[in-house]
């Protein structure tokens, strides 16, 4: 799995949105230290890491992983659908 970076998203210098947050002094100090160690600003550090975390959450939510057996069953069901039953006919009649 590749790691997404901010360069993966469309960037326009005129587009900007602000995110404010509150944190403890300890968390702030740790973030500042980490940013310095990475040679970036606190904003850049936080944005890059929050963006990557957000992409992982979205990908995990939007990705369905199936075993080969389950995938084969899914494909077979799509290629040879069952005849509609009475419940499906009734549902479609309500449209």
MIDOSE-1310 file (N, C-alpha, C; in nm, 2 decimals, decimal comma, always signed):
residues 95
xxxx	+0,08/-0,12/+0,00/+0,00/+0,00/+0,00/+0,09/+0,12/+0,00; +0,06/+0,22/-0,09/+0,14/+0,34/-0,09/+0,09/+0,44/+0,01; +0,18/+0,53/+0,05/+0,15/+0,63/+0,14/+0,11/+0,76/+0,06; -0,01/+0,81/+0,09/-0,05/+0,93/+0,03/+0,02/+1,05/+0,09
xxxx	+0,05/+1,15/+0,00/+0,11/+1,27/+0,05/+0,02/+1,38/+0,01; +0,05/+1,50/+0,06/-0,03/+1,62/+0,02/-0,01/+1,65/-0,13; +0,10/+1,60/-0,19/+0,12/+1,63/-0,33/+0,02/+1,55/-0,41; -0,05/+1,44/-0,36/-0,14/+1,36/-0,43/-0,28/+1,44/-0,45
xxxx	-0,30/+1,54/-0,37/-0,43/+1,61/-0,38/-0,41/+1,73/-0,47; -0,51/+1,78/-0,53/-0,50/+1,90/-0,61/-0,47/+2,02/-0,52; -0,37/+2,10/-0,55/-0,33/+2,21/-0,47/-0,33/+2,34/-0,56; -0,40/+2,43/-0,50/-0,40/+2,57/-0,57/-0,37/+2,67/-0,46
xxxx	-0,27/+2,75/-0,49/-0,23/+2,85/-0,39/-0,34/+2,94/-0,34; -0,44/+2,96/-0,42/-0,55/+3,05/-0,38/-0,65/+2,98/-0,29; -0,65/+2,84/-0,29/-0,74/+2,76/-0,21/-0,68/+2,75/-0,07; -0,75/+2,78/+0,03/-0,70/+2,77/+0,17/-0,82/+2,76/+0,26
xxxx	-0,81/+2,68/+0,36/-0,91/+2,66/+0,47/-0,84/+2,65/+0,60; -0,89/+2,70/+0,70/-0,83/+2,70/+0,83/-0,89/+2,59/+0,92; -0,80/+2,52/+1,00/-0,84/+2,43/+1,10/-0,78/+2,47/+1,23; -0,86/+2,49/+1,33/-0,81/+2,53/+1,46/-0,83/+2,42/+1,56
xxxx	-0,74/+2,40/+1,65/-0,77/+2,30/+1,75/-0,70/+2,34/+1,88; -0,75/+2,28/+1,99/-0,69/+2,30/+2,12/-0,62/+2,17/+2,16; -0,51/+2,19/+2,24/-0,44/+2,07/+2,29/-0,37/+2,10/+2,42; -0,32/+2,00/+2,48/-0,25/+2,02/+2,61/-0,11/+2,08/+2,58
xxxx	-0,05/+2,14/+2,67/+0,09/+2,19/+2,65/+0,19/+2,08/+2,62; +0,16/+1,96/+2,68/+0,25/+1,85/+2,66/+0,24/+1,80/+2,51; +0,12/+1,79/+2,46/+0,10/+1,75/+2,32/+0,16/+1,85/+2,23; +0,14/+1,98/+2,26/+0,20/+2,09/+2,17/+0,35/+2,08/+2,17
xxxx	+0,41/+2,06/+2,28/+0,56/+2,05/+2,29/+0,61/+1,93/+2,21; +0,54/+1,82/+2,22/+0,58/+1,70/+2,15/+0,56/+1,72/+1,99; +0,45/+1,78/+1,95/+0,43/+1,80/+1,81/+0,54/+1,90/+1,76; +0,57/+2,00/+1,83/+0,67/+2,10/+1,79/+0,81/+2,03/+1,78
xxxx	+0,84/+1,94/+1,87/+0,97/+1,87/+1,87/+0,97/+1,78/+1,74; +0,86/+1,71/+1,72/+0,85/+1,62/+1,60/+0,87/+1,70/+1,47; +0,80/+1,81/+1,47/+0,81/+1,89/+1,35/+0,95/+1,94/+1,32; +1,02/+1,98/+1,43/+1,15/+2,03/+1,42/+1,24/+1,91/+1,37
xxxx	+1,22/+1,80/+1,43/+1,30/+1,68/+1,39/+1,28/+1,65/+1,24; +1,16/+1,67/+1,19/+1,13/+1,64/+1,05/+1,17/+1,76/+0,96; +1,21/+1,87/+1,02/+1,26/+1,99/+0,94/+1,14/+2,06/+0,87; +1,03/+2,06/+0,94/+0,91/+2,13/+0,88/+0,84/+2,22/+0,99
xxxx	+0,74/+2,29/+0,95/+0,67/+2,37/+1,05/+0,57/+2,28/+1,12; +0,52/+2,34/+1,23/+0,42/+2,26/+1,31/+0,29/+2,25/+1,22; +0,25/+2,35/+1,15/+0,14/+2,34/+1,06/+0,16/+2,23/+0,95; +0,28/+2,24/+0,89/+0,31/+2,14/+0,78/+0,31/+2,00/+0,84
xxxx	+0,37/+1,98/+0,95/+0,38/+1,85/+1,02/+0,24/+1,80/+1,05; +0,15/+1,88/+1,11/+0,02/+1,84/+1,15/-0,07/+1,81/+1,02; -0,06/+1,90/+0,92/-0,14/+1,88/+0,80/-0,10/+1,75/+0,73; +0,03/+1,73/+0,71/+0,07/+1,61/+0,64/+0,03/+1,48/+0,72
xxxx	+0,05/+1,48/+0,85/+0,01/+1,36/+0,92/-0,14/+1,34/+0,93; -0,22/+1,45/+0,95/-0,36/+1,44/+0,96/-0,42/+1,40/+0,82; -0,36/+1,45/+0,71/-0,41/+1,42/+0,58/-0,38/+1,27/+0,55; -0,26/+1,22/+0,59/-0,23/+1,08/+0,56/-0,33/+0,99/+0,65
xxxx	-0,35/+1,03/+0,77/-0,44/+0,95/+0,86/-0,58/+0,95/+0,80; -0,63/+1,06/+0,76/-0,76/+1,07/+0,70/-0,77/+0,99/+0,57; -0,67/+0,99/+0,49/-0,68/+0,90/+0,37/-0,69/+0,75/+0,41; -0,61/+0,71/+0,51/-0,61/+0,57/+0,55/-0,75/+0,53/+0,60
xxxx	-0,81/+0,62/+0,68/-0,95/+0,60/+0,73/-1,05/+0,58/+0,62; -1,04/+0,67/+0,53/-1,14/+0,67/+0,41/-1,11/+0,55/+0,33; -0,99/+0,51/+0,30/-0,96/+0,39/+0,22/-1,01/+0,27/+0,29; -0,98/+0,26/+0,42/-1,02/+0,14/+0,50/-1,18/+0,13/+0,49
xxxx	-1,24/+0,24/+0,50/-1,39/+0,24/+0,50/-1,45/+0,21/+0,36; -1,38/+0,25/+0,25/-1,43/+0,24/+0,12/-1,38/+0,11/+0,05; -1,29/+0,04/+0,11/-1,24/-0,08/+0,04/-1,30/-0,21/+0,10; -1,34/-0,29/+0,01/-1,40/-0,42/+0,05/-1,30/-0,53/+0,01
xxxx	-1,26/-0,61/+0,11/-1,16/-0,72/+0,08/-1,24/-0,85/+0,09; -1,23/-0,93/-0,02/-1,29/-1,06/-0,02/-1,19/-1,17/-0,04; -1,22/-1,29/+0,01/-1,14/-1,40/-0,02/-1,17/-1,44/-0,17; -1,08/-1,52/-0,23/-1,10/-1,56/-0,37/-1,24/-1,63/-0,38
xxxx	-1,27/-1,72/-0,29/-1,40/-1,79/-0,29/-1,52/-1,69/-0,29; -1,51/-1,60/-0,20/-1,62/-1,50/-0,19/-1,63/-1,41/-0,32; -1,51/-1,38/-0,37/-1,51/-1,30/-0,49/-1,57/-1,38/-0,61; -1,54/-1,50/-0,62/-1,59/-1,59/-0,72/-1,74/-1,60/-0,71
xxxx	-1,79/-1,62/-0,59/-1,93/-1,63/-0,56/-2,00/-1,49/-0,60; -1,94/-1,38/-0,57/-2,00/-1,25/-0,61/-2,01/-1,24/-0,76; -1,90/-1,27/-0,83/-1,90/-1,26/-0,97/-2,01/-1,35/-1,03; -2,02/-1,47/-0,98/-2,12/-1,56/-1,03/-2,26/-1,51/-1,01
xxxx	-2,28/-1,45/-0,90/-2,41/-1,40/-0,87/-2,44/-1,28/-0,96; -2,34/-1,20/-0,99/-2,36/-1,09/-1,08/-2,39/-1,13/-1,23; -2,32/-1,24/-1,26/-2,33/-1,29/-1,40/-2,45/-1,37/-1,42; -2,51/-1,43/-1,32/-2,63/-1,52/-1,33/-2,72/-1,48/-1,22
xxxx	-2,79/-1,37/-1,23/-2,87/-1,33/-1,12/-3,00/-1,42/-1,11; -3,05/-1,43/-0,99/-3,17/-1,51/-0,96/-3,29/-1,44/-1,02; -3,39/-1,52/-1,04/-3,52/-1,46/-1,09/-3,58/-1,37/-0,97; -3,64/-1,26/-1,00/-3,70/-1,18/-0,89/-3,80/-1,26/-0,81
xxxx	-3,80/-1,25/-0,68/-3,91/-1,32/-0,60/-4,02/-1,22/-0,58; -4,13/-1,26/-0,52/-4,25/-1,18/-0,50/-4,21/-1,06/-0,41; -4,13/-1,07/-0,31/-4,09/-0,95/-0,23/-4,03/-0,85/-0,31; -3,94/-0,89/-0,40/-3,87/-0,79/-0,49/-3,97/-0,73/-0,59
xxxx	-4,05/-0,80/-0,64/-4,16/-0,75/-0,73/-4,24/-0,65/-0,66; -4,28/-0,68/-0,54/-4,37/-0,59/-0,46/-4,29/-0,46/-0,43; -4,16/-0,47/-0,39/-4,08/-0,35/-0,37/-4,07/-0,27/-0,49; -4,04/-0,32/-0,60/-4,02/-0,25/-0,72/-4,16/-0,19/-0,77
xxx	-4,27/-0,25/-0,74/-4,40/-0,19/-0,78/-4,43/-0,07/-0,70; -4,37/-0,05/-0,58/-4,39/+0,07/-0,50/-4,32/+0,20/-0,56; -4,23/+0,18/-0,65/-4,16/+0,29/-0,71/-4,26/+0,38/-0,77
